[in-house]
């Protein structure tokens, strides 16, 4: 059950009609959240080992190896869906959830910092770079990206402490997320398409 106090919320309605309306609203909210659950959204684009997009279908079993990397607050759920659909040779996922796990011995989960990156964010980024740099042109790298990824996947061109200070000042100043991400990109060694440049493999991103 999504709402731990579901029954209490329903019973707080003063009349039978209000209680029914509260129950209906909670059911609609639960259905809405379940519809966009990270695992479900990614799972639905797979048909066995095939990734099915509106314009094309890609058979992941045609590659020598499939590798998986990802970053973001929902990345572990997304990664689990990939692992359940296709054998993954190796992978690295960066999340901010210290309790997150993936049911696959081949996937390493790194817990980074959010909204400010930390040493583990940098460590996770370096592990991802090492992994993708070893892939061949007959391999495929699936990248799962969700909100928070800009902080969690971090390898700045300046010292990490200076980068942290810069982002903290931007957050405190009221800068928009687009403005902050633009600065993150220009101070980064991995953002703005730079990750793809580090590998010979075919790269497929699920965002």
ZAMI-100024 format. One line per 10 residues: number of its first residue (from 1); for each residue x, y, z of N, C-alpha, C, O. Coordinates in steps of 0.1 Angstrom, whole numbers, padded with zeros to 4 digits. Layout:
NUM = X/Y/Z/X/Y/Z/X/Y/Z/X/Y/Z  ...
END
This chain:
1 = 0008/-0012/0000/0000/0000/0000/0009/0012/0000/0018/0014/0008  0006/0022/-0009/0014/0034/-0010/0013/0043/0002/0023/0049/0006  0001/0045/0007/-0002/0053/0018/-0003/0045/0031/-0012/0037/0033  0007/0047/0040/0007/0039/0052/-0005/0042/0061/-0009/0033/0068  -0010/0054/0061/-0021/0058/0069/-0034/0059/0060/-0042/0067/0063  -0035/0050/0051/-0046/0050/0041/-0060/0049/0049/-0068/0058/0046  -0061/0040/0058/-0074/0038/0065/-0077/0051/0073/-0089/0055/0074  -0067/0056/0080/-0069/0068/0088/-0074/0080/0079/-0083/0087/0083  -0068/0081/0068/-0071/0092/0059/-0086/0091/0054/-0093/0100/0053  -0090/0078/0051/-0104/0076/0047/-0113/0078/0058/-0124/0085/0056
11 = -0111/0073/0070/-0120/0074/0081/-0121/0088/0086/-0131/0091/0093  -0112/0097/0083/-0113/0111/0088/-0124/0119/0080/-0127/0130/0084  -0129/0113/0070/-0141/0119/0063/-0153/0119/0072/-0156/0109/0078  -0159/0130/0073/-0170/0132/0083/-0183/0125/0079/-0191/0122/0088  -0185/0121/0067/-0197/0115/0062/-0193/0103/0053/-0182/0102/0048  -0203/0093/0051/-0200/0082/0042/-0196/0087/0028/-0187/0081/0022  -0202/0098/0024/-0199/0103/0010/-0185/0108/0010/-0177/0106/0000  -0181/0116/0020/-0167/0121/0021/-0157/0110/0022/-0146/0110/0016  -0160/0099/0030/-0151/0088/0031/-0149/0081/0018/-0138/0077/0014  -0160/0080/0010/-0159/0073/-0003/-0150/0082/-0012/-0142/0077/-0020
21 = -0152/0095/-0012/-0145/0104/-0020/-0130/0103/-0017/-0121/0103/-0026  -0127/0103/-0004/-0113/0102/0000/-0107/0089/-0005/-0095/0088/-0009  -0114/0078/-0004/-0109/0065/-0008/-0107/0065/-0023/-0097/0060/-0028  -0116/0071/-0031/-0114/0072/-0045/-0102/0081/-0049/-0094/0077/-0058  -0100/0092/-0042/-0088/0100/-0045/-0075/0093/-0042/-0066/0094/-0050  -0075/0086/-0031/-0062/0078/-0027/-0060/0067/-0038/-0048/0064/-0041  -0070/0061/-0043/-0069/0051/-0053/-0063/0057/-0066/-0055/0051/-0073  -0068/0069/-0069/-0063/0076/-0081/-0049/0080/-0080/-0041/0078/-0089  -0045/0085/-0068/-0031/0089/-0066/-0022/0076/-0066/-0011/0077/-0072  -0026/0065/-0060/-0018/0053/-0061/-0016/0048/-0075/-0005/0044/-0079
31 = -0027/0049/-0083/-0026/0044/-0097/-0017/0053/-0105/-0009/0049/-0113  -0017/0066/-0102/-0009/0076/-0109/0006/0073/-0106/0014/0074/-0115  0009/0071/-0093/0023/0069/-0089/0028/0056/-0095/0039/0055/-0100  0020/0045/-0094/0024/0032/-0100/0026/0033/-0115/0035/0026/-0120  0019/0041/-0122/0020/0042/-0136/0033/0048/-0140/0038/0045/-0152  0040/0056/-0132/0053/0062/-0135/0064/0056/-0126/0074/0062/-0125  0062/0045/-0120/0072/0038/-0112/0084/0035/-0122/0082/0030/-0133  0096/0039/-0117/0108/0037/-0126/0109/0023/-0132/0112/0021/-0143  0107/0013/-0123/0108/-0001/-0128/0098/-0003/-0139/0101/-0009/-0150  0086/0000/-0137/0075/-0003/-0146/0077/0005/-0160/0075/-0001/-0170
41 = 0081/0017/-0159/0083/0025/-0171/0094/0019/-0180/0092/0018/-0192  0105/0015/-0174/0115/0009/-0182/0111/-0005/-0187/0114/-0009/-0198  0105/-0013/-0178/0101/-0027/-0181/0092/-0027/-0193/0093/-0036/-0201  0084/-0017/-0195/0074/-0017/-0206/0080/-0014/-0219/0073/-0017/-0229  0092/-0009/-0220/0099/-0007/-0233/0106/-0020/-0238/0112/-0020/-0249  0106/-0030/-0230/0113/-0043/-0233/0103/-0053/-0238/0092/-0054/-0232  0106/-0060/-0248/0099/-0072/-0252/0110/-0083/-0253/0116/-0086/-0263  0111/-0090/-0242/0122/-0100/-0240/0135/-0091/-0240/0136/-0082/-0233  0145/-0095/-0249/0158/-0088/-0249/0157/-0076/-0259/0167/-0069/-0261  0145/-0073/-0264/0144/-0063/-0274/0139/-0050/-0268/0130/-0050/-0260
51 = 0146/-0039/-0271/0141/-0026/-0267/0132/-0020/-0278/0136/-0019/-0290  0120/-0018/-0275/0110/-0014/-0285/0107/0001/-0284/0101/0005/-0274  0111/0009/-0294/0108/0023/-0295/0097/0025/-0306/0095/0016/-0314  0091/0037/-0306/0081/0039/-0316/0086/0038/-0330/0079/0034/-0339  0099/0042/-0332/0104/0042/-0346/0113/0031/-0349/0116/0028/-0361  0118/0023/-0339/0127/0012/-0342/0127/0002/-0330/0124/0006/-0319  0132/-0010/-0333/0133/-0020/-0323/0148/-0025/-0323/0153/-0028/-0334  0154/-0026/-0311/0168/-0029/-0310/0169/-0042/-0302/0165/-0043/-0291  0175/-0052/-0308/0177/-0065/-0302/0190/-0065/-0294/0201/-0066/-0300  0189/-0064/-0281/0202/-0064/-0273/0209/-0077/-0273/0221/-0077/-0270
61 = 0202/-0088/-0277/0209/-0101/-0277/0219/-0102/-0289/0227/-0111/-0290  0218/-0092/-0298/0227/-0092/-0310/0241/-0087/-0307/0250/-0088/-0315  0243/-0081/-0295/0256/-0076/-0291/0264/-0086/-0283/0258/-0096/-0277  0277/-0085/-0284/0286/-0094/-0277/0283/-0094/-0262/0282/-0104/-0255  0283/-0081/-0257/0280/-0079/-0242/0271/-0067/-0241/0272/-0057/-0248  0263/-0067/-0230/0255/-0056/-0227/0260/-0051/-0213/0260/-0059/-0203  0263/-0038/-0213/0268/-0032/-0200/0257/-0022/-0196/0250/-0017/-0204  0257/-0019/-0183/0247/-0010/-0178/0253/0000/-0168/0260/-0003/-0159  0250/0013/-0171/0255/0023/-0162/0243/0033/-0160/0234/0033/-0168  0243/0040/-0149/0232/0049/-0146/0234/0058/-0135/0243/0055/-0126
71 = 0226/0068/-0134/0227/0078/-0123/0214/0085/-0121/0208/0088/-0131  0211/0088/-0109/0198/0095/-0106/0191/0088/-0094/0194/0077/-0090  0182/0095/-0089/0174/0091/-0077/0166/0078/-0080/0163/0071/-0071  0162/0077/-0092/0154/0065/-0096/0161/0055/-0104/0156/0045/-0109  0175/0056/-0104/0183/0048/-0113/0183/0033/-0109/0184/0024/-0118  0182/0030/-0096/0182/0016/-0093/0170/0008/-0097/0171/-0003/-0102  0158/0014/-0096/0146/0008/-0101/0147/0006/-0116/0143/-0005/-0122  0152/0016/-0123/0153/0015/-0138/0163/0004/-0142/0161/-0004/-0151  0174/0004/-0134/0185/-0006/-0137/0179/-0021/-0134/0183/-0030/-0142  0171/-0022/-0124/0166/-0036/-0121/0157/-0041/-0133/0158/-0052/-0136
81 = 0150/-0032/-0139/0141/-0035/-0150/0150/-0040/-0162/0146/-0050/-0169  0161/-0033/-0164/0170/-0038/-0175/0176/-0051/-0172/0176/-0060/-0181  0181/-0053/-0160/0186/-0066/-0156/0176/-0077/-0157/0180/-0089/-0160  0164/-0075/-0154/0154/-0085/-0155/0150/-0088/-0170/0144/-0099/-0172  0154/-0080/-0179/0150/-0082/-0193/0161/-0088/-0201/0159/-0095/-0211  0174/-0085/-0197/0185/-0089/-0206/0197/-0092/-0197/0199/-0085/-0187  0205/-0102/-0200/0217/-0105/-0192/0227/-0093/-0193/0230/-0088/-0204  0232/-0088/-0182/0241/-0077/-0182/0254/-0082/-0177/0256/-0088/-0166  0265/-0079/-0185/0278/-0083/-0182/0284/-0077/-0169/0290/-0083/-0161  0282/-0064/-0168/0287/-0056/-0157/0281/-0042/-0157/0276/-0038/-0168
91 = 0280/-0036/-0145/0274/-0023/-0145/0277/-0015/-0133/0282/-0021/-0122  0275/-0002/-0133/0277/0007/-0122/0265/0017/-0122/0262/0023/-0132  0259/0018/-0110/0247/0027/-0108/0250/0036/-0097/0255/0032/-0086  0248/0049/-0099/0250/0059/-0088/0236/0064/-0084/0229/0070/-0092  0234/0063/-0071/0221/0068/-0065/0224/0075/-0052/0235/0075/-0048  0214/0082/-0047/0215/0088/-0034/0209/0081/-0023/0209/0085/-0011  0203/0069/-0026/0196/0061/-0017/0205/0050/-0011/0208/0041/-0018  0209/0052/0002/0218/0042/0008/0212/0029/0010/0219/0019/0013  0199/0028/0009/0192/0015/0011/0189/0007/-0002/0184/-0004/-0002  0192/0014/-0013/0189/0008/-0026/0198/-0004/-0029/0210/-0004/-0027
101 = 0191/-0014/-0035/0199/-0026/-0040/0194/-0030/-0053/0183/-0026/-0058  0202/-0038/-0060/0198/-0044/-0073/0201/-0059/-0072/0211/-0063/-0068  0191/-0067/-0076/0192/-0081/-0076/0201/-0086/-0088/0196/-0093/-0097  0213/-0083/-0087/0223/-0087/-0098/0237/-0086/-0092/0241/-0075/-0088  0244/-0097/-0092/0258/-0097/-0087/0267/-0089/-0096/0278/-0085/-0092  0263/-0086/-0109/0272/-0079/-0118/0271/-0064/-0117/0278/-0057/-0124  0261/-0059/-0109/0259/-0044/-0109/0264/-0039/-0095/0261/-0044/-0085  0273/-0029/-0096/0278/-0022/-0084/0269/-0009/-0082/0267/-0001/-0091  0264/-0008/-0069/0257/0004/-0066/0266/0014/-0058/0271/0010/-0047  0267/0026/-0062/0275/0036/-0055/0265/0047/-0050/0256/0051/-0057
111 = 0267/0051/-0037/0258/0061/-0031/0265/0074/-0031/0275/0076/-0024  0261/0083/-0040/0267/0096/-0041/0259/0107/-0034/0250/0104/-0026  0263/0120/-0036/0257/0131/-0029/0247/0138/-0037/0249/0140/-0049  0236/0143/-0031/0226/0151/-0037/0220/0160/-0027/0216/0155/-0016  0218/0173/-0030/0220/0180/-0043/0234/0184/-0046/0238/0188/-0057  0243/0183/-0035/0257/0186/-0038/0265/0173/-0040/0263/0164/-0031  0273/0172/-0050/0281/0160/-0052/0291/0158/-0041/0295/0168/-0035  0295/0146/-0039/0306/0143/-0029/0317/0134/-0035/0316/0132/-0047  0326/0130/-0027/0337/0121/-0032/0331/0108/-0038/0337/0103/-0048  0320/0103/-0033/0315/0091/-0039/0309/0094/-0052/0308/0085/-0061
121 = 0303/0106/-0054/0298/0109/-0068/0309/0109/-0078/0308/0103/-0089  0321/0114/-0074/0333/0114/-0083/0338/0100/-0084/0341/0096/-0096  0338/0092/-0074/0342/0079/-0074/0334/0070/-0084/0339/0062/-0092  0321/0072/-0083/0311/0065/-0091/0313/0069/-0106/0313/0060/-0115  0315/0082/-0109/0317/0086/-0122/0330/0080/-0128/0330/0076/-0140  0340/0079/-0120/0353/0074/-0125/0351/0059/-0128/0357/0053/-0137  0343/0052/-0120/0341/0038/-0122/0333/0036/-0135/0336/0026/-0143  0323/0044/-0138/0316/0044/-0150/0325/0046/-0162/0324/0039/-0172  0333/0056/-0161/0342/0059/-0172/0352/0047/-0175/0354/0044/-0187  0357/0041/-0165/0366/0030/-0166/0359/0018/-0173/0364/0011/-0182
131 = 0346/0016/-0169/0338/0005/-0175/0336/0008/-0190/0338/-0001/-0198  0330/0019/-0193/0327/0022/-0207/0339/0023/-0217/0338/0019/-0228  0350/0027/-0211/0362/0028/-0219/0368/0014/-0224/0375/0013/-0233  0363/0004/-0217/0368/-0010/-0220/0359/-0017/-0230/0362/-0028/-0234  0348/-0011/-0233/0338/-0017/-0242/0343/-0017/-0257/0349/-0007/-0261  0339/-0027/-0264/0342/-0027/-0279/0330/-0022/-0287/0320/-0020/-0282  0333/-0021/-0300/0322/-0016/-0309/0311/-0027/-0311/0300/-0024/-0316  0314/-0039/-0306/0303/-0050/-0307/0295/-0051/-0294/0287/-0060/-0293  0298/-0042/-0285/0291/-0042/-0272/0280/-0031/-0272/0280/-0022/-0281  0272/-0031/-0262/0262/-0021/-0260/0262/-0016/-0246/0263/-0024/-0237
141 = 0262/-0003/-0244/0261/0003/-0231/0247/0009/-0229/0243/0018/-0237  0239/0004/-0220/0226/0010/-0217/0228/0019/-0205/0233/0016/-0195  0223/0032/-0207/0225/0042/-0197/0211/0046/-0192/0202/0050/-0200  0209/0044/-0179/0196/0049/-0173/0198/0061/-0165/0207/0062/-0157  0190/0071/-0168/0192/0085/-0162/0179/0090/-0157/0168/0089/-0163  0179/0095/-0144/0167/0100/-0138/0171/0113/-0131/0183/0117/-0130  0161/0119/-0124/0163/0132/-0117/0174/0130/-0107/0175/0120/-0100  0182/0141/-0105/0193/0140/-0096/0206/0136/-0102/0217/0136/-0096  0206/0131/-0114/0218/0126/-0121/0229/0136/-0123/0240/0133/-0123  0225/0149/-0124/0235/0159/-0126/0244/0161/-0114/0255/0165/-0116
151 = 0239/0158/-0103/0247/0159/-0091/0254/0146/-0088/0266/0146/-0084  0247/0135/-0090/0253/0122/-0087/0264/0117/-0096/0273/0110/-0092  0263/0121/-0109/0273/0117/-0119/0282/0130/-0121/0279/0139/-0128  0293/0130/-0114/0301/0142/-0113/0316/0140/-0114/0322/0132/-0107  0322/0146/-0124/0336/0146/-0126/0340/0160/-0131/0341/0162/-0143  0342/0170/-0122/0344/0184/-0126/0358/0186/-0131/0368/0179/-0128  0360/0197/-0139/0373/0201/-0144/0381/0209/-0134/0392/0212/-0135  0374/0213/-0123/0380/0220/-0112/0380/0212/-0099/0373/0202/-0099  0387/0215/-0089/0387/0207/-0077/0373/0205/-0072/0365/0214/-0073  0370/0194/-0066/0356/0190/-0062/0351/0201/-0052/0340/0204/-0052
161 = 0360/0205/-0043/0356/0215/-0032/0351/0228/-0039/0342/0234/-0034  0358/0232/-0049/0354/0244/-0056/0341/0242/-0064/0333/0251/-0064  0340/0231/-0069/0327/0228/-0076/0315/0227/-0067/0305/0233/-0070  0317/0221/-0055/0307/0221/-0045/0303/0235/-0041/0291/0238/-0039  0313/0243/-0038/0310/0257/-0034/0302/0264/-0045/0293/0272/-0042  0306/0262/-0058/0299/0269/-0069/0285/0265/-0069/0276/0273/-0070  0282/0252/-0069/0268/0247/-0069/0260/0252/-0057/0248/0255/-0058  0266/0251/-0045/0259/0256/-0033/0255/0271/-0034/0244/0274/-0031  0264/0279/-0040/0261/0293/-0041/0250/0295/-0051/0241/0303/-0049  0250/0287/-0062/0239/0288/-0072/0226/0284/-0066/0215/0290/-0068
171 = 0226/0273/-0058/0213/0269/-0052/0208/0279/-0042/0196/0282/-0042  0217/0285/-0035/0213/0296/-0025/0208/0309/-0032/0200/0316/-0026  0213/0311/-0044/0210/0323/-0051/0196/0323/-0057/0191/0334/-0061  0190/0311/-0058/0177/0310/-0065/0178/0308/-0079/0169/0309/-0087  0190/0304/-0084/0192/0301/-0099/0182/0289/-0102/0180/0280/-0094  0178/0290/-0115/0169/0279/-0119/0177/0266/-0122/0189/0267/-0123  0170/0255/-0122/0177/0242/-0125/0183/0242/-0138/0194/0236/-0140  0177/0249/-0148/0184/0249/-0162/0197/0257/-0161/0206/0253/-0167  0197/0268/-0154/0209/0276/-0152/0220/0268/-0145/0231/0269/-0149  0216/0261/-0134/0226/0254/-0127/0231/0242/-0135/0243/0240/-0135
181 = 0223/0236/-0143/0227/0225/-0151/0236/0229/-0163/0245/0222/-0167  0234/0241/-0168/0243/0247/-0178/0257/0249/-0173/0266/0246/-0179  0258/0254/-0161/0271/0256/-0154/0277/0243/-0151/0289/0241/-0153  0269/0234/-0146/0274/0220/-0143/0281/0214/-0156/0291/0208/-0155  0274/0216/-0167/0278/0210/-0180/0292/0216/-0184/0301/0208/-0188  0293/0229/-0183/0305/0235/-0187/0317/0233/-0178/0329/0235/-0182  0314/0229/-0166/0325/0226/-0156/0328/0211/-0155/0336/0206/-0147  0321/0203/-0164/0321/0189/-0163/0330/0182/-0173/0331/0187/-0184  0336/0171/-0170/0343/0162/-0180/0335/0151/-0185/0339/0143/-0193  0322/0150/-0180/0314/0138/-0184/0300/0142/-0190/0294/0134/-0197
191 = 0296/0155/-0188/0282/0159/-0192/0283/0164/-0206/0293/0166/-0212  0271/0167/-0212/0270/0173/-0225/0275/0164/-0236/0280/0169/-0246  0273/0151/-0235/0277/0141/-0245/0291/0136/-0244/0295/0128/-0252  0298/0140/-0233/0312/0136/-0232/0313/0122/-0228/0323/0115/-0231  0303/0116/-0221/0304/0102/-0217/0304/0093/-0230/0312/0084/-0230  0296/0096/-0239/0295/0088/-0252/0309/0088/-0259/0312/0078/-0265  0316/0099/-0258/0329/0100/-0264/0340/0091/-0258/0350/0089/-0264  0337/0085/-0246/0347/0077/-0239/0345/0062/-0242/0352/0054/-0237  0336/0059/-0252/0334/0044/-0254/0333/0042/-0269/0329/0050/-0277  0337/0030/-0273/0335/0025/-0287/0322/0018/-0289/0318/0015/-0300
201 = 0315/0015/-0278/0303/0007/-0278/0291/0015/-0284/0291/0028/-0284  0280/0008/-0287/0267/0015/-0290/0261/0019/-0277/0261/0011/-0268  0257/0031/-0276/0251/0037/-0264/0236/0039/-0265/0232/0046/-0275  0228/0034/-0257/0214/0036/-0256/0210/0042/-0243/0213/0036/-0233  0204/0053/-0243/0200/0060/-0231/0185/0059/-0228/0177/0061/-0237  0181/0056/-0216/0167/0056/-0212/0166/0066/-0201/0172/0065/-0190  0159/0077/-0204/0158/0089/-0195/0144/0090/-0190/0142/0100/-0182
END
